Amino acid sequence: MLVAVRVIAVTVVLFLCFALAAALVRLPASSSASDQARGAALPLLAVCFLQAAVMSYLILRSHWTGWPLAAAVFVVFYGVMTLMPQSDSVVFLTRLPTGTLPKLFVMGAVIAAPFSVLAVLILGKRKGESATVRQDPQQRRPTSEWIWKVALITLAYVCLYFTFGYYVAWRNPAIRAYYGGVDEGTFWAHMGTVMRTTLWLIPFQVLRALCWATLALLVIRMLKRDRLETALVIGLLFAVMTAPLLLPNPYMPEAVRMAHLVETAPSNFIFGTFIGWLLTQHRQTPSLAMQAALQ
């Protein structure tokens, strides 16, 4: 019951952080913005609950405490909620009012900074014996292992990104109308168009895959749990942070938002679970570790 009360408190704090950020960082508004804002309170509360629940689990299960934990929560929360989704917006959302994208990045920081500190305090992780951050011995892996795992991660992300992007999003007429494109008929024809007209998009997504992997590694170091739990936490984290697409906004029609939500939530969950499983080392039981040491 105490944990439930604390999670509710974290949800309220996140809701207030969104309200504070909206007041401080005034986004350019359209004529329908005021009407949408009046109906956004309940969806925003639901989004805050989903995000607060996942972040609370991460904080409570972390071996870190105090300021190291708050700093890590800020990086993870800002990176997954703002940096990664808005990096895609920089490329594709070209019809936003002037100054909107920089303000979205600032707004994300204004939300993440107080939330990270207050969430750690509310959840009782202000201080403890594990506050010192030490390098995880499991991260000391051969260079060759890092090379093939990073290559596999980037390949997996690019495949998921373009597969879900075409079959879930691009084949939706609302998406094509919004971005001004046509359906080439098949996935391979679509990829041919991408390679002819926007070849730079592939290395750009490789760079984003590396950023996702960096965030996942930070979560792995925070948790130091078994492989299955870590993989599921990262998958849920990456998926739930797409929840703001549930919120009405004056820049993207509802049909487009919902299509992107159906596209990104499952693909992010699959990718997050995959890299969490791949990058988390199998932990030996004490008896097996002792036998290995004796050998």
GIJO-V332618 format. One record per residue. N is the residue number from 1. RES is the residue in one small letter. NEAR is the number of other ideal C-beta (glycine too) atoms within 8 Angstrom. Layout:
n = (N | N)
res = (RES | RES)
near = (NEAR | NEAR)
This chain:
n = (1 | 2 | 3 | 4 | 5 | 6 | 7 | 8 | 9 | 10 | 11 | 12 | 13 | 14 | 15 | 16 | 17 | 18 | 19 | 20 | 21 | 22 | 23 | 24 | 25 | 26 | 27 | 28 | 29 | 30 | 31 | 32 | 33 | 34 | 35 | 36 | 37 | 38 | 39 | 40 | 41 | 42 | 43 | 44 | 45 | 46 | 47 | 48 | 49 | 50 | 51 | 52 | 53 | 54 | 55 | 56 | 57 | 58 | 59 | 60 | 61 | 62 | 63 | 64 | 65 | 66 | 67 | 68 | 69 | 70 | 71 | 72 | 73 | 74 | 75 | 76 | 77 | 78 | 79 | 80 | 81 | 82 | 83 | 84 | 85 | 86 | 87 | 88 | 89 | 90 | 91 | 92 | 93 | 94 | 95 | 96 | 97 | 98 | 99 | 100 | 101 | 102 | 103 | 104 | 105 | 106 | 107 | 108 | 109 | 110 | 111 | 112 | 113 | 114 | 115 | 116 | 117 | 118 | 119 | 120 | 121 | 122 | 123 | 124 | 125 | 126 | 127 | 128 | 129 | 130 | 131 | 132 | 133 | 134 | 135 | 136 | 137 | 138 | 139 | 140 | 141 | 142 | 143 | 144 | 145 | 146 | 147 | 148 | 149 | 150 | 151 | 152 | 153 | 154 | 155 | 156 | 157 | 158 | 159 | 160 | 161 | 162 | 163 | 164 | 165 | 166 | 167 | 168 | 169 | 170 | 171 | 172 | 173 | 174 | 175 | 176 | 177 | 178 | 179 | 180 | 181 | 182 | 183 | 184 | 185 | 186 | 187 | 188 | 189 | 190 | 191 | 192 | 193 | 194 | 195 | 196 | 197 | 198 | 199 | 200 | 201 | 202 | 203 | 204 | 205 | 206 | 207 | 208 | 209 | 210 | 211 | 212 | 213 | 214 | 215 | 216 | 217 | 218 | 219 | 220 | 221 | 222 | 223 | 224 | 225 | 226 | 227 | 228 | 229 | 230 | 231 | 232 | 233 | 234 | 235 | 236 | 237 | 238 | 239 | 240 | 241 | 242 | 243 | 244 | 245 | 246 | 247 | 248 | 249 | 250 | 251 | 252 | 253 | 254 | 255 | 256 | 257 | 258 | 259 | 260 | 261 | 262 | 263 | 264 | 265 | 266 | 267 | 268 | 269 | 270 | 271 | 272 | 273 | 274 | 275 | 276 | 277 | 278 | 279 | 280 | 281 | 282 | 283 | 284 | 285 | 286 | 287 | 288 | 289 | 290 | 291 | 292 | 293 | 294 | 295)
res = (m | l | v | a | v | r | v | i | a | v | t | v | v | l | f | l | c | f | a | l | a | a | a | l | v | r | l | p | a | s | s | s | a | s | d | q | a | r | g | a | a | l | p | l | l | a | v | c | f | l | q | a | a | v | m | s | y | l | i | l | r | s | h | w | t | g | w | p | l | a | a | a | v | f | v | v | f | y | g | v | m | t | l | m | p | q | s | d | s | v | v | f | l | t | r | l | p | t | g | t | l | p | k | l | f | v | m | g | a | v | i | a | a | p | f | s | v | l | a | v | l | i | l | g | k | r | k | g | e | s | a | t | v | r | q | d | p | q | q | r | r | p | t | s | e | w | i | w | k | v | a | l | i | t | l | a | y | v | c | l | y | f | t | f | g | y | y | v | a | w | r | n | p | a | i | r | a | y | y | g | g | v | d | e | g | t | f | w | a | h | m | g | t | v | m | r | t | t | l | w | l | i | p | f | q | v | l | r | a | l | c | w | a | t | l | a | l | l | v | i | r | m | l | k | r | d | r | l | e | t | a | l | v | i | g | l | l | f | a | v | m | t | a | p | l | l | l | p | n | p | y | m | p | e | a | v | r | m | a | h | l | v | e | t | a | p | s | n | f | i | f | g | t | f | i | g | w | l | l | t | q | h | r | q | t | p | s | l | a | m | q | a | a | l | q)
near = (4 | 5 | 8 | 7 | 8 | 12 | 11 | 8 | 9 | 15 | 13 | 9 | 14 | 14 | 11 | 8 | 13 | 11 | 8 | 11 | 12 | 10 | 6 | 7 | 9 | 7 | 9 | 10 | 6 | 8 | 3 | 7 | 9 | 7 | 7 | 11 | 7 | 7 | 9 | 10 | 7 | 7 | 11 | 11 | 10 | 10 | 12 | 13 | 9 | 10 | 14 | 14 | 11 | 13 | 14 | 14 | 9 | 15 | 13 | 9 | 9 | 12 | 6 | 12 | 12 | 12 | 6 | 11 | 15 | 11 | 9 | 12 | 15 | 11 | 10 | 15 | 13 | 12 | 11 | 12 | 13 | 15 | 12 | 12 | 12 | 12 | 10 | 9 | 11 | 8 | 8 | 7 | 10 | 4 | 4 | 10 | 6 | 5 | 7 | 11 | 11 | 7 | 12 | 12 | 11 | 9 | 13 | 14 | 10 | 13 | 15 | 13 | 9 | 10 | 13 | 13 | 9 | 10 | 16 | 15 | 9 | 10 | 11 | 6 | 13 | 8 | 5 | 8 | 3 | 7 | 12 | 5 | 6 | 4 | 5 | 8 | 5 | 8 | 8 | 5 | 8 | 5 | 6 | 6 | 8 | 9 | 8 | 8 | 10 | 10 | 8 | 9 | 15 | 11 | 8 | 12 | 14 | 12 | 8 | 11 | 10 | 12 | 10 | 13 | 10 | 12 | 8 | 11 | 11 | 11 | 8 | 10 | 5 | 10 | 13 | 12 | 7 | 9 | 7 | 5 | 6 | 4 | 8 | 8 | 4 | 6 | 9 | 6 | 9 | 12 | 10 | 9 | 9 | 12 | 8 | 6 | 6 | 5 | 8 | 6 | 9 | 10 | 7 | 9 | 12 | 11 | 8 | 12 | 13 | 11 | 12 | 15 | 12 | 8 | 13 | 13 | 10 | 11 | 15 | 14 | 10 | 13 | 13 | 7 | 7 | 7 | 11 | 7 | 10 | 15 | 14 | 10 | 16 | 15 | 15 | 11 | 15 | 14 | 12 | 11 | 13 | 13 | 10 | 9 | 10 | 9 | 9 | 8 | 7 | 7 | 8 | 8 | 7 | 6 | 8 | 11 | 13 | 9 | 13 | 13 | 11 | 9 | 12 | 12 | 10 | 10 | 13 | 13 | 12 | 10 | 14 | 17 | 12 | 11 | 14 | 18 | 11 | 9 | 10 | 12 | 6 | 5 | 7 | 7 | 6 | 6 | 6 | 8 | 9 | 8 | 8 | 8 | 6 | 5 | 4)
